[in-house]
Amino acid sequence: MTEAQPPATIGPEAHYWKEFYRLKVHVNYLELQLERTESIDRGFKIFLAVTSSASIGAWAIWKQYAWVWGVVIAASQVLNAVRQFLPYKERLRCLAGLMTDLEELLLNVESKWLDISYGELTEIEIRKSLNSLRQFRQKAFNKHFPGKTLPDEPRLFQKAEMRADEYVKNFYS
């Protein structure tokens, strides 16, 4: 049996660049999750508003379909009652807070990357910056999503990576 070999070592600059890129992808992913969650929440609100307003009027106009409108009104009441237990409202709050923290971190990381790319930091300073970046990111996640997770959306993650690739191409190629 052979021992596992450590990965080939790469310099702290490359590690920092990978973390910068990874953070950019995560911020993009969270932004897409936020947009998706807002759309779902908005859809619930629109459905409830339309059904509660239009159904009563439609019931009065088309009395022969009263049972249809009764079902629609009952469904909207059930949805309104369970909506507080669905994850969307809480997820919106958590995502918005996390986005604020990570966007601020991303600005600082990108600024630090420019210093690194111009050779203005020592290896020790880069490693310390890398450690600080990871700690801040972890604290932000723990602060806004304590004991919670986001749904895994591979399609959104691919889109987030494409956006990050485009950003890198536009600003760092």
N, C-alpha and C positions, 0 to 999 in steps of 0.2 A: 504494500500500500504506500502510495506516495503522498507526501505532505502537500497541501495546497500552497501554491506560490502566491506571494503578494502581487497585486497589479503593478504594472510598470509605473514607476513614479513619474509624475509630471510636476512641473513647477507650480508655485502658488499663484502665478499669474493665470495659468490655464484653469486652475481650480476656481479662482475668483470669476473668470469669464463664464465658466459653466454655471456657477451659482447665480450670476447676473442674468444669464439667459433663462435659467430655470425659474427665477423670480418673475421675469417678464412673462413667461408662459403662464405661471400661476395667477398673476394679476389679470392677464387676458382671460383666463378660464373663469376666474371669479366674476369678472365683468359680464361674461356671457351667462354665467349662472344667475347673476343678479337680474339681467335683462329677461331671462326665461322665467324666473320666479315672479318678477313684476308683471309679466304678461299673464301668467296663470292667475295671480291675485286680481289683476284688473278684469280678467274674464269672469271670475267669480262675482265680483262687484257689479259688473255690467249685467250679467245674467240675473242676479238678485234684483237689481233696480228695474230691469225691463219686466221681469215676471211679476213683481209685486205691483207695478203700475199698470202694465198693459193687460194682465190677466183679469183683473177686476172689471176693467172697461170692456174687454172682449166677452167676458161672461155675460155682462148685461146686454150686449148687442146680439151675440149668437147664443141664445138660450138653449138651442137644440144640442149644442156641444158643451153644455155646462160641465159634464163629467171630465172632458179634456182639460178644461180650464181649472177644474178642481184638482186634478192630478198635478198640473203645472204649479199651481199655488202651493199644494202640499209638498211637492219636491223642493220648491224654493225655500219653504219654511224649514224643511229637514236640513237642506244645505246650509242655511243661515245658522241653524243650531249647531251643526258639527264643524262649521268653518273655523271656530276658535280652536279646535283640536287638530286641525290640519297644520302641517309644518311651514306653510308658506309665509304667514305673517311674521313668525319668529325668525325664519330664515332670512327674510328681507332685512330685518333689523341687524342680525348678525353679519350678513354679507356687507351691508353698507358700512358698518364700523370697521370690519376687517379690511375692506377696500381702502378706506381712508388711511389706515395705518400702513398697509403694504404699498400704496402709491407713494407715500412719504418716504418709506424705506427704499423704494425703487429709485426715486430721485437721488437719494444719498448714495446708493450703490453705483448708479451710473456716473455720478460726479467722481466718486472714488475710482471707478474704472478708468476714467480719463487720466487721472493722476498716475495710475498703474501703467497704462499704455504709454505714457510719456516717460516712464522710468523714474518717476519722482518718489517712489516708495521702496523701502527695503523689503526683503523677503519676510522678515519678522513683522513689519508693519502690515504687510499684505495678509499674512496668516492671522494676525490679531483682528484685522478688519473682516476677514472671512468668518472668523469665530463670532464676532459681534453681529454680523449679518444673520447668521444662523440662529443665534440666541434671540435676537429681536423678532425674527420671523416666527419662531416657535412660541414666544411669549404672546405675540399678536393672535396666533391661532388659539392658544389656550384661553386667552382673554375673551375672545368673541365666540368661540365654539367649544366651551368647556364640556367635555364628554359627548360631544356631538360630532357627526360627520356630514359631509356633503354627499349627495348622490353621485355615483360615478357615471359620467356621461362621456363616453369615448368620442362621440361626434363633436361635442363641444371642445374637448381637449385637442382634437386634431385641428379644429378651427383656431384655437388659441395658439397652437404651435405655428400655424400658417401666418397668423398675425405677427408673432414674434420674429419669424424668419423674414417677413417683409420689413419689419422695423430694423432688424440688423442689416438687411440688404440696403435699405435707404440711408442709414446713418453710419454704418461701420464697414462697408465694402470698399 
